[in-house]
């Protein structure tokens, strides 16, 4: 493969002097495009015949089929692909340039739309401009269009390792991957609009923090030269968002990057996007209703108004309300283990018997059991509908979590699972009016005082009865 690519690259570079002799710049500055390929396709009507509207389109050459004095090819842009038809007698002196073009070049063409005898809408080119000469070939495969219109690819860029490490090449040759990125952007935009419509305020909180918190994770550490102090990339948005609630905002959210200096796999990245929101005078039940509404709306966006998704051969129904499963009861039902009475050795034995590898067992056997029960391993029906797993409180993990008698006297937080993937989580929390500990320049931790030293970075407002927060608030978060 390396010799073949070396030969192709040498052949492409050999055309650069020929382009210079023609007075053609191999890398042009701009092109006045009138339509995208999708827009151009929408302009043509059968009554136009061979004299359709004139368009100017630009894109990458995806296919190039020379046949004597004629060339058929396909141009691909960010919205689709369109066939182009070039004839020597129609282009005149520009035909010399056409003979130096090939796959992966970026070109701009001008001409009228027509329909070929094969029935494909095509641009009959009257002018062509080279925009960028490709010197290295893209890892394209052979594409076969089946009778039902689906496209099957043979060969090409298939190695997952290469696709993830060279994402630009993956995007260039796989339009379906570009569609996923585009859909993600639409989803984030939709989340913002839904939360804004509910009265939430989007905010930006510090990424570099003198004291990290809000989650149990190892941070990335850096150093601020001007202040001569260590700083941490945030592991969660929680602490600063809570301070905004204390300051008087009743509904806030942030969509931003968090960083955790820990292991990584296909579902855990050291750098990831987190949505975290807080609402005063609410509890985890309100958060469940909010998240259900968000997910149902987003599924409708992806499926054009539907409520179901196909994942790993299973149909997921996101129509609210979701099922509520008590944490202890759910684990007992699907694994036979009572996490309140079972010892850690008994829970680990159950995990070993289920074939859970040591690297997948968390420090908490109960958490590992929950992961198996909320997924497909011990609960085959868990994937048919998302479910909320309600977690009892108070607990050592969340000492200030509260029991809400209006919903359930034994639960104050919950986590949603669907298709063996944990998704959003929510909780009800008692805010504190005491200032948290702050970090000195030397890195030691001391209680915050009402009059901090000038050399001490202020990480929180001092305690004050004049700025008490609401009696309780609720939060929800999810990462992707």
N, C-alpha and C positions, 0 to 999 in steps of 0.2 A: 504493500500500500504506500509506503514512504517513497519508493522509487517512482511509482505512478504519479503521485502528487508532485514530486520534484520535477518530473517531465512536464506535467500540465502547467506548473508555475513558470517554468522556463519558457514554454511556448507562449504564455500570456505576456511575459515581460518582453519577449522578442517583438511584440506588436507595438510597443511604446515608441520606438524610432519611426515606425511606419506612420503612426498617428501624428508625430511631429512633422513629418514630411508633408502630410495633408493639411497642416496648420490647425489641427484639432487638439485642444487641451484635454488631457486624459482625466482631469478632475475639474469639472466646471463649477461655476459659482452658484448659479440659481437657474430655475426653470419656471416659467409662468404656466402653472397647471390650472386648467379650467374646471376639471372634475376629477373626483376619485373614480376608481374602477367601478365601485358599486353605483355611484351616481350616474356614470356613463351608461351602464347596463340599463338603468331605469329610464333613460331617455328614449331608447329605441322602441319603435312600434312597427308592426309588420307592414303597415301601409307605406312606410318609408322606403321599402325596397333597398336598392343599392345606394340611395341618396339620403342617408340619415343625417342627423345633426352632426356638426363638426365639434370635435372635442380635442383637448390637449391633456394627455395623461402622462404620468411618470411612475416608474417603479423599477423593481429588480427583475431581470430576465430570469424567469423560472424555467422556461422551455424554449429551445431554439432549434428549428428544423429547416435548414437550407435545402432547396431543391432547384438547382440551376440558377435561373434568374429570379427566383421567387423564394421568400423566406416566410414561414409561419412560426410564430412564437407566442409566448404568454408573458405578460407583465403582471407582477404581483406587488401590491402596495399594502398599506395597513388595513384595508377594508375588504380586499378580495383579489381576484385575478381576472384578466381580460385578454382575449386573443388579439394579436396584431398581425397584419398582412402587409408585407413589403414587396414591391415589384421594382425591378431595375429600370423599366421604362418610365415609371411614375416618379422615381427619385432622382434620376439623372446623375449628376456628379456626386451626389450624396451616397450613391451605391457603393463607392469605394470604402466609405466609412462602415457601411453595413457588413462588408466582408471581414472587417476587423472586430466585429462584435461577437459576443458569446455568452455562455451561461454566467449568471451572477453579476453581469454588468448592470449598472443603473443607467437607464436611458429615458428620454422624454420624446414622445411622438405626438404628431398632430395629424388629424385626418377625419374622414367621415365614417359614421357607423354603417354597417351593412350586416347581412346575415348570409353565411356561407351555405353551400348546398348540403352540408352536414347539419345545418340548423343552428350553428353557434354564432352569437353576436360578436362581430369583429370590427376592429378599426382598420380601414383601408388607409395606410400611412402615406402622407404626402410630404412630410418633413420629419427628420430624426435628429436628435441631439444626444451626444454622449455626455452623461453627467458624472460618472465615476467608473473607471476601468478596474474590474476585479482582478487582482493578481494571485490570490490564493483561492482555490475552489472550496465551496461549502460542502459539508458531508451529506449530500443529498442522496436519497434512495430512489428507486424506480416506483412511480405511482401508477396504480391501475384503478380506473374508474369502473365500478361494477354497474350492472344493469339498474339496480335500485338507486343509483346516484352516490353511494358511499365510495370512499376512496381507500384503497388498500395500499400500504407502502411496503416495499420489499427492500431490505438492506437499509442503508443510510445510518443515521446517528441513533443507535439503539442502546448503547452502553449507559446505564444509569449514572455511573460515576462520572463519565465524561459530560453527560448532559447537565449534571448539577454543577460541575466545576467550570464548564464553559457555557454558561446559560445563554450568552449572546448567540452562540451557534445553534443551540437548541431552539431559541426563539426564531431564528432566521429560517430554519427549515421545517418547523412544525407550527403551522398556523393555529392548530388547536390549543397549543400551549399559550400562544399570545392571547387567545380568547379567554383562557383562565385568568391571566393577569388583568385583562380588561374587565372581566366580571368582578374580580376582587375589588377593583377601584370603584365600580358601581355600587357594590355592597357597602363599602366604607362610606360613600357619599349618602347612601340611603339611611344608614344608621345615624349619621349626623342629622339628617333632615327629620327623622322620626323623633330623636331625642329633643331637638330644638322645638319641634311642634308641641312637646309635652312640657315645655318650660325649663328645660335643662340648659345650663350655660357651659359652653366649651371653654376650657382653660388650658394654660400651659404651665407646668410646674418644673422646677429645676431637674435637670438630668445629672449634673454634678452636685453631689450632696455631701455635706460634712459628716452626716450620720445616716447611714442607710437603714432601712427598715420597711415594714409592711409585709414581709414574707420571710420565710426561713430558707435563705440561699446564700451562697458564697459570692461576694461582689467582685467586680473588676476595680482595681485600685490604681489611682494616678496621683500626681503631685502638682499642686499649684505653686509655681515658682515665686510669683510676686508676694503671696501670703505665707510662703514656706509652710504649707500644711497639706496633709493628705486629703484627698477627695475620693469619693466612690461613685461609680456609675450606678444609677438607681436600679434596684431590683424590683420595685413596685411603685405605683403612684399614690399609695394609700395615705401616707402621713400628711402630705401637703394638701391633699383634697379634703381630709378631715379638718385641717386648720381653716380652710375656706368655709366649711359648714359652721365652725365655731365663730368665724368672722361675720356671719350673717347671711351668706348665700344658702338657699334652701335646696337647690338642685344643681349639681355640678358634675361634669364628666370630662375625661381626657382620653384621647386616642393617641398614644405615643409609644416610643420604643423603650423597652426595658432590657436589662443586661444581667445575665447570671453566669458566673464563671464556674460552670459545673459540666457534667457529662453532656454528650450530645448523641442523638439518634434521629431516626426519621420523624419523630414527633416532638423533639426537643432541640431548640436552637439557642446558642448563647445570646443572640440578639433577636428579639421578637416584638411584635406589636401587641399591645394590651389595650383593651377598652375597660376602663374602670369608672363607675359612677356612684354617686352618693345622693341620698334624698332624706331630708329631715322629716320628722313626724310620720315615718313609715316603718314597716318591719319586713322581715324576709318574705312574708306572704305577698306583700305589694311588689317586691322585687321579682318573685316568681311570675306574677301576672304580667309585669312589664317585659321580662325576658321572653315569655311565651308569645306576647304580641309582636316583639321584635323578630323572633325566629320565624313565626308564621308569615309575617310580611316579607321577610327576606327570601323565604322559600317561594313565595308567590312571585317575587321579582325574578328568581332564577328559572322558574317553571312557567312563566307567563300566566300567573293566576292560580296555579295548583297548590296543593298542600302536601304532596308526597314527593319523595326523592328516592332514587335507586342507588344503593351503595352496597358493594360486595355481594350482589345477588339478593339483597334484602330490600323490601319496600318500607321506607320510613314515613310515617304519617305524623306531620307536625301540626295538625289541627288542635288548638287548645280546647280544654285544659289538659295538661300532661298528668300522668299518674303520679301519686305521692307514695313513696316507699320508705317506711321508717328504717333507719340504718341498721339497727340490731336485728330487727325482724327480717329484713331482706336478706342479710347474710345467713341467718339461721335457716331460712326457707330454701335457699339455693345451694348452700354448702353443707348444712348440717352442723355448723359450728356456732356456738353461742359465745360471742366475743366478750360477754360480760363475765362468764364463768370459766371459759377455757383458758388454759395457760398458754404462754407463748410457744412452748414446745409442742403443744397439741395443734395450735394453728399452723406452725411451720411444718409439722408432719402432714397436715392436710394439703398444704401447698406443694410439698414434695410429691405426695401421692398424685396430685393433679398434673405433675410434670412441669411445674413452674421452675425455670432455671434460676440458679442462685443470683445471677446478675439482674433478674427482673423482680426480686423480692426486696421490697423497701425495708427500712429500719423497723417499721411498724407492721407486724403480721396482720393486724386487723385491716390496715390500709390495703395490703396486698389482697386479702380476702375480698374487700369491697371492690377492688379493681376487677377481680375475676367475676364477681357476682353481677356487677353493673354492665359487664360485657357479655360476649357470646360464650365464653368458656364454660361457665356453670349455669348460665341462664339463656338458653337458646331463644327465648321470646323477648329478650331485652332489646333486641334491635328493631322490633316491629313498631314500637312507639317510644319516643323519648320519655324519660321518667325522672322525677325529682327524688333524690335520696336525702331525707331529712336527718340531720345529725343532732343528737342530744346535747344539752348544755346544762350548766356550765362545764367546761372541760379545761384540762391543763393547757391545751393548745390555744384556746380563746378564753382566758379567765374573765374577761369583761362581757362575754356574750350573755344575752338575757333570754329568759323564757317568756314567751308571749302567750298569755292566756287566751287571747282572742282567736288564735289559730290552733296552737297546740301547746299544752303546758310543758311538753318535754322536748321541744326542739326550738332552736333559734337560728340555724344555718342549714343550707342545703346545697347540693351539687347535682347538676343535670347530666345525664349520660345518654348517648345515642350512638348506636352502631359501634359499641365498644370504645367510643372516644368520649372521655369526660369533656363537657363543654362549659357553660357558664356556672358560676357558683354565686351564692348570695348569703347574707347574714344580717342579723340585727345586733347592734352594739350599743353598750352604754358608754357615752363619751366621758372623758376625764377632764377636769379643770386644772389638774396639776401639771406643771411643765415637765416634759421628759428630760432625761439626762442629756447633757451636751458634751461635746468632745473638745478638749483643749488642744493647743497647738502641738503638744507633745504626744497626743493621741490617747491620753488617759480619759476616763469617763468620770464625771462628777455630777451631782445634782444641779440643775439649773437654779439660779437665784433670781431674785427680783431685780438686782443690779449687777449684771454680769460684768466681768472685767473687760476693758477695752481691747485686750489682746485675745479674748475668747470669741470665736465665731458664734453668733446667735443663731441657734437652730430652732427656737420656738419662742412663742410669746410667753411671758411670765404668767404665773397663776394669778387669776383675778376673778372675783365674784361678779365683776361688772360686765364680763363677756361670757357668761355661761351659755353653752350650746343648748339645743333642744334636749328634751328628756331622753330621746333615743333617736338613732338614725338607722337607715338600712343601706346596704351597698350591694353591688353586683359587679362581677368582673369576668372577662374571658380573654384569651390570647389566641392569636393566629399568626 
